[in-house]
Amino acid sequence: MSNLTEKHCAPCHGGVAPLRGDGLRKLSAELPDWKVIDQHHLARTFAFKDFKTALEFVNRVGGVAEQEGHHPNICFTWGSAKIETYTHAIDGLSENDFILAAKIDEAFLQRKGA
């Protein structure tokens, strides 16, 4: 697991440029299951055996998001949950998005191990 899970999201009030180029490539390489969409947001769809399991995961993601103070877009249905994240204050990607994505991956792995 990436060392991103050891970090915490920092408040972003704008005034910084979204990640691009090497910085974006380096962080995205640490999360190969996530797709960088238009250099603007991260997206990943998680598969589950049923609605209940997807809902439990979504609730776990909600807890992680609250703890980090960084909130993704979540769309879930029977057997899947799609998560998208970007930093609204800069209308693009920041390290916070990668930290959150890594922690969501960790929550998914913990769910599978349970």
C-alpha positions in Angstrom: 0.0 0.0 0.0 1.2 3.5 -0.8 2.5 5.8 1.9 -0.4 8.1 1.0 -2.5 6.3 3.6 -0.1 7.6 6.3 -0.9 11.2 5.3 -3.9 13.4 6.0 -5.8 15.7 3.7 -5.0 19.4 4.3 -7.6 22.1 3.9 -7.4 23.7 0.4 -8.7 27.2 0.0 -7.6 27.7 -3.6 -4.8 29.8 -4.9 -2.7 26.8 -5.9 -2.5 25.2 -9.3 -4.0 21.7 -9.9 -1.5 18.9 -10.3 -0.2 18.4 -13.8 2.7 16.7 -15.6 5.2 14.7 -13.5 3.5 15.4 -10.2 0.3 14.0 -11.5 2.0 11.0 -13.1 3.9 10.1 -10.0 0.9 10.1 -7.7 -1.3 8.3 -10.2 1.3 5.6 -10.5 0.8 4.9 -6.8 -2.9 4.2 -7.4 -3.1 2.0 -10.6 -6.7 1.0 -10.1 -7.8 4.7 -10.2 -8.2 6.5 -13.6 -7.2 10.1 -14.0 -10.0 11.7 -16.1 -9.0 14.7 -18.2 -6.4 15.7 -15.6 -9.3 16.9 -13.5 -10.6 14.0 -11.3 -9.9 10.5 -10.2 -12.5 7.7 -10.7 -12.8 4.1 -9.7 -15.7 1.7 -9.7 -15.8 -1.0 -7.0 -17.7 -4.3 -7.5 -19.7 -6.1 -4.8 -21.8 -9.2 -4.5 -25.0 -7.4 -3.6 -26.6 -4.1 -2.6 -26.0 -4.5 1.1 -22.3 -5.0 0.7 -22.1 -1.9 -1.6 -24.0 0.2 0.9 -21.7 -0.9 3.8 -18.7 0.1 1.7 -20.2 3.4 0.8 -20.9 4.1 4.5 -17.2 3.2 5.3 -16.1 5.6 2.5 -18.3 8.3 4.0 -16.6 7.8 7.4 -13.1 8.1 5.8 -14.2 11.3 3.9 -15.5 12.8 7.1 -12.3 12.0 9.0 -10.2 13.5 6.2 -12.5 16.5 5.6 -12.4 15.7 1.9 -15.5 14.4 0.2 -15.9 12.4 -3.0 -18.8 12.0 -5.3 -20.3 8.6 -4.7 -22.8 6.8 -6.9 -23.8 3.3 -5.9 -26.3 0.7 -7.0 -26.8 -3.0 -6.7 -23.4 -4.5 -6.8 -21.2 -1.5 -7.5 -20.0 1.9 -6.2 -18.4 4.5 -8.3 -16.2 7.0 -6.5 -15.0 10.3 -8.1 -12.8 12.9 -6.4 -11.3 16.2 -7.1 -10.5 19.3 -5.2 -13.4 21.8 -5.7 -11.4 24.8 -4.5 -9.0 24.5 -7.4 -11.3 22.7 -9.9 -8.8 19.9 -10.3 -6.6 17.4 -8.6 -4.5 17.9 -5.5 -2.5 15.5 -3.3 -5.6 15.4 -1.1 -7.5 13.4 -3.8 -4.8 10.8 -4.0 -4.6 10.6 -0.2 -8.4 10.0 -0.1 -8.3 7.5 -2.9 -5.5 5.5 -1.2 -7.6 5.5 2.0 -10.7 4.3 0.1 -8.6 1.5 -1.4 -7.5 0.6 2.1 -11.1 0.5 3.3 -12.0 -1.7 0.3 -9.2 -4.1 1.2 -10.2 -4.2 4.8 -13.7 -5.0 3.8 -12.6 -7.9 1.7 -10.5 -9.2 4.5 -13.4 -9.1 7.0 
